[in-house]
Structure formats: C-alpha cells, structure tokens
Amino acid sequence: MTASCTATNVTGTGTVQAGACTYRGLSIRDASGSTNTVTLYDNTAASGTVIASFQLAANTSALDNIADGLRCNTGIHLVSTGAIVGSVRIG
C-alpha cells in the first residue's frame, strides 16, 4: 500500500517544504509562454542535491510520479526560470 501524500501548490521559485520529507512527484505547467526550466533541490535554497529537473517548452506540462517516494533530508526547494502552475506532492 502506497503512503498518502499532500499536494502543495507552486507558481514559481520558492521553498515547497522545510524539513525532512518524501518527494512523491509533481504536476506542473508552464504559464510564462516561453521555455522554462524547473529544478527541485533537497534543500531550502537553490543549491545542494538535485532531486528532479524538467525543461518545459512554452505552455507544456510535466508529470512526475514516484510511487515509493524519494527521501529529502533538508526539504524541497523549487527553482523556475518562469511562471508555472501546478503542485508538488509530498508524503
């Protein structure tokens, strides 16, 4: 049985979760109208271990599902080069 998770809304760069957690995936869409790079770090700042990275073409989306999750020791920080709409799932 897979553990439950919570979806946290994201619209751009910022800390999604401060503190240890489990990354379960994301669903995001580019809202900037241009190429957009989205990177997630195991940290509360834009440095450290990269846990996921996506290159979005204008107005496209990305979906990431990790059934068993990926343990993050420090938290999850998202960096986006443009506006996005969506959520990051945390267990």
N, C-alpha and C positions, 0 to 999 in steps of 0.2 A: 504494500500500500504506500503510495507516494504521500509525503507530508504536504500539508496545505501551505499556501503562500499568500502574500498580500501584494496587490498591485499599487505601486507608488507613481503618481503622475509626474511626468517630466516635460519641460518645454525648452530646455537648453542647459547650459553648463551649470553644475552645482552638485553638492553632496546629496546623494539619494538616501544613504543610511550611514549614520555614525555609529561605530561599534561593530563587533563581530556579528556576522550574519551569513546566510546562504543565498547565493545568487542562483535564481531558478530560470532566468531568461528575460526577454523583453519583447515588446511590440512597439515599434516607432515608425513615424512617417515624417519625411522632410516637409517642412512648412515654409522654407526660405525661398523656394523656387530656383535654387541653384545647387550645384554639387555640395555635399555635406559629409563631413567625416565625424563619426561618433565613436568615442573611445571610453571604456569603463576601466577604472583602476581599483585595485584593492587598497584603498587609502581614503582620506578625507580631503585630499588635494590632488592636483593634476600631476602626480608622479607615483613611482612605485611599480608594482606588478600590474601589467595589463591583463585584464580578465576577458575582455572582448573588444573587438574593433570592427566597425562597419563603414563602408563607403556607399553613400546613398546618392543616386542621380537625382536630379530635380523632381520633386513630387512623387518619389517612390518610397517604398517601405521596407522594413526588415523585421524578421521574426526569428527569435532565438529561444529554443526550449531545451532546458537541461533537466531531465527527469529526476535525477538523483541530486542535482544541485552542485554548486561549486562553493566551497567554504572560503569566506573572506575574513581575514583576521582583524583588519582595521576598520573596514566599512566599504562603501561603494561610492565612488565619485565619478560623475559623468562629465565628459567634455565634448561639446558640439561646436562645429565651426559655423553653424547657422541655427535657425529656429527649427524645433521639432515638436511633434505632438505624439504622445503615447505614454507608456508606462514600463517600469522595470519591476519584475516580480522577485520578491524577497521572501525566503522561508525562515 
